[in-house]
Amino acid sequence: MSMLVILLPQQPPAPDGAVPTVADDWVHVLSPDGLSVAQHGRGRAADCPRADSVVAVVAPAAVAWHRPLLPKAPANRLRAALGGVLEEQLLADDDAVHLAVAPQASAGQPTWVAALNRPWLVAQLAVLRAGGLTVDRLVPAQAPVTEADAASGHFFLAELADGSHAGAEASDDDHACWLSVADAQGALCVPLAGSLARARLARWTSAGAQFSATPAAAAIAERWLGAPVSVRTDAEQALAAARDGWNLLQFDLVASRRGTRALSDFGRQLLSPAWRPARWGLAALLAAQVIGLNLWAWHQQRALTERREAMGQLLLGTHPRVHAVLDAPLQMKREGELLREIAGVPGDTDLEPLLAVTASAWPDGQPPAAQLRYDNGRLSMAAVGWAPNQVAQLRQRLQPGGWAVDNSDGRVTISRSARASGG
């Protein structure tokens, strides 16, 4: 899987916390497998080669390292808990610091925590994103190692504001050679011109530190060490850092990039020339769907209108007394009831049919009914002395025919069920 490694500027943020202007000019390394260098150069983010993954490398001077006990806090509160633990060690407001925890850290155990200037980092990532590069991983150029691993140091020349490097003859602190060292006690980046690097050299050499240097800084490094160093280009150093397990994109930086990454990747693919046939096909499919839905809706509306007209014509043809169609089914039902009454034919809920139905389902052992009462399709009778099983037997026999039996207040009432009457 191809990898594009972007080197963030070596110059750390200003001490007062101000966000420096980020130039759209990046040193980049393209690797086909994360091991070898296929291409390297410098240019705008939009002009950088594309790869399967993008890894940004933070310069050693831009990261401060702390080793607290990892708080036992839920994932959504871990950042706030870390800020409280490191409150006295951070040199800036908590909101201005981005923190990242070492891989495979365990709660309650000492762990390495990287601290970076958050506004500066967000500005770097924003310029890359504007150029079409969304960083998948953010790694430090050097990170603390375990007790079992040997310390390592790397000499390099400070990067100037224009992107060039100080010359080998430079003696000014801003243009001097720098040394970044990572061991089990942390990671440190110091200029050779000071006394701190010389004071700690004995500790590093006694720990078996292996030193390397960029080609431009190799001569200065060997003169300062008094021993040869291996030469390692910026591209090789960046690839080595990218293979480390660190990822500084944690907490709010992770949440802020998920949706953006997905949308930007999809947008780039969809607008690319290779996707032009797919775009035309998608547009044609959407158009066909819209046209088809409208045709189907028109057909359904027309069928519904024709059915209503047919019902109206049937009503007018069958019942000459009706002159206007308002609700064909309801009017037809009323006219049918009226004709039945005129013809003297009893309806389903008239007294005679109710008596016949009740007689056919009369419970076993029950004497003839007493105190009959008929009221608008409801036949009731006294139920004094009826056993519960007799009421249940009557209900069971009448229910298949669409009749309901109600037993309350000492009376049994028989009527059409709501389902049978269409209510």
Secondary structure, DSSP 8 states (H G I E B T S, - for coil): --EEEEE--SS---TT-------S-EEEEEESSSSS-SEEEEE-GGGS---SEEEEEE-GGG-EEE--B-----GGGHHHHHHHHTTTT-SS-GGGEEEEE-TT--TTSB--EEEEEHHHHHHHHHHHHHTT---SEEEESS----TTS--EEEEEE-B-TTS-B--TT--SGGGSEEEEEEETTEEEEEETTSSHHHHHHHHHHHTT-EEEE-GGGHHHHHHHHTS--EE--HHHHHHHHHTSS-----THHHHTTHHHHHHHHHHHHHHSGGGHHHHHHHHHHHHHHHHHHHHHHHHHHHHHHHHHHHHHHHHHHH-TT--S-S-HHHHHHHHHHHHHHHHT---TTSHHHHHHHHHHT--TT-----S-EEETTEEEEE-TT--HHHHHHHHHHHGGGTEEEEEETTEEEEEE-HHHHT-
